Amino acid sequence: MFFDPTFALLIPCIVLALYAQSKVKRTYAKFSKIGSSAGLSGAAHEVGHAMQHASGYFALNLRHSFLPVANIGTWAAFPLFMVGFFFNTPLLMDIGILFYVVVLSFQVITLPVEFNASSRAMVQLVDGRYLAAEEGVLARKVLNAAALTYVAATATSLMHLVRLLILRGSRD
C-alpha cells in the first residue's frame, strides 16, 4: 500500500511542495531584510481574514462549516481506508474515501479564502499608504510565495485521492 506503483503519482506533488517551501524561505529571507518606508511590519494577511469575517465573506463561512468534518476526516480517512483495504472491506474503504473528499473539499475552499485575504491585505497596505507602490510589489511576492504552499498541499491531496480511488478499484 505505501510503496505500490500509485506512489509515483505523488512524486510531482512532492517536488512542488518542496519548491513551494523553498520559495517561501528564500523570498522571506530576501525581503525580511528590507524595511518599509513607513517603518512598519506586521501580519497584514491576517487582517485580510478579519476583513473577510467582518464582511461575512461566503467562502470563509463555507470553510468554517466544513471544518468539523474535515478535522474528523483528517485523522479518520486513511485509517478507515487502510483497514478496509487490508481486510477487503469495501464499505470501510468507501467511508475513508468520503472523509478524504471532505478534507480535499476543505482545502479547495481554502484556496480562494487565502488568495482573497492576501488581496484584501494588499489593498489595505497600498491604499492605506503603509507601503509605497514599489514596496507593495515586494510584499505581493512574499504573499504569492506563501500561497503556493496552499496550492501544493491541495495538489498533493488531490493525488492522494486519485491514489485511493485506484487502490479501491484494485479491490473490486
N, C-alpha and C positions, 0 to 999 in steps of 0.2 A: 504494500500500500504506500509506503513512504518513498521508495525509490523505484517505482514502476515507471514505465515509459511515459506516462502522463506527467511526470515530474518535469519533463523537458518544456512543457507549456509555461512553467513558472520562470524559466531562465531569463527571457526578455524582461519580465516584470522585476526580477531581482536586480538586473542591470539598471533598469530605470530607477528603482528605489535607491540604489547606491549612487547613481548620478545625481538624483534629487538631493540626497543627504549631503553629498559633496558640494553641490552648488549652493546650498544654504550656508554651509560652513564657510566656503570661500567668499561668498557675497557678503555675509555678515562680517567676517573678518576684515574685508576690504573697506566696507562703508561704515563700520562702527568706529573707525579711526577719524572719520570726517565729521566735524561738528556742524550743527546748523547755524545759520547766521543769527537766528534768534537766541541761540544758546540753550535750546530746549531739546529734550529727548523724552521718549515715553512710549506707551503701548497704545498707539493710535488705532490699530486694528481692532482692539477690544472695545474702543469707543464706537467703532462701526457696529459691533454686535449690540452694544447698548442702544444705539440708534434704531437698529432693527427691532429690538424688543419694544422700545417706546412707540414705534410706528405700527406694531402688530404685523411685521413682515411675515407673509404667508409661509415661505419656505422654512423660516426659523420655527414657526409654530408647528409645522408639519414634522420637522426633525424632532422637536420635543415630544410629539405624540408617538413617534417611532422608538424613542429612547428606551422605555422599559422592556419592550420585547427584544429590541436589539441587544440590550445588556444580557438578557437570558440567552439569546441566540449566540452571543459571543462565547459563552462558556459551555453551551449545550450542543451546538451544531455538530462539531467534529466528534465528540464522544458518542453521541447518538448514531451518527453515520458510521463510525468505526465499529461499534458494537453490532449494528445491523449488517455491516459488510462482513465481519468475521464470522458471525453466526447465521449469515444468509437470511436475514430478516428484512425483507423489502420495506415493510412499514416503518421500521426504525430509520432506515436509510432515507426514506422519503420525508419523515419528520425532521431529520437532521438537515436535509436539503432545504426544506421550507424555512427553518430557523435561519439558515445561512442566507437565503434570499432576503429575509428581513434585514439582516446585517448589511448585506450589499446595498439594499434599498436605502438604508440609513446613510451609507457612505455616498451614494449617488445624490441624495438630497443635500448632504453636507457640502458638496462642491459649489452649488450656487450660493449657499449661505456664506461660505468663506470668501468667495470671489466678491460678493456684494459687500461684505463687511470691509474688505480692503478698498473697494471703490468708494464707499462712503467715507472711509478714513482719509483717502487721498483728497477728496473734495474738501473735507474739513481742514486738512493740513495746508492746502494751497489757497483756498478761498479765505481761510481764517488768517492767512499770512504767517502761519507757524513755520512754513517752509517757503523759500523762494521757488519760482517755477523750475529752475535748473536743479534745485535740491529735491524737488518732487520727482524728477526723473530717477534720481538715485534711490529714493525711498520706494518707488514703484518696482525697481529691480529687486530690492530685498523682499517686498511683498510677493512678487511673482515667483521668486525662488522658493519661498515658503509654501506658496500654493501648489507648486509642482509636487511637493510631498503628498498632498491630498490626492492628486491625480495618480501618482504612483501607487498609493495604497488602494485606491479604487480599482485600478487596472489589475493589481495583484489579486484582489478579492474576486474580480470577475473571472480571472483564470482559475482560481481555486474552485469556483462554481462550475466552470466547464469541466474541470478535472473530476469533481464529484459526480457530475452527470455521466461522464464517460465511465467512471468506475461503477456507478449504479447500473448503467446499461450492460456492463460486463456480467452482471449477476442475473440478468433475465434469461 
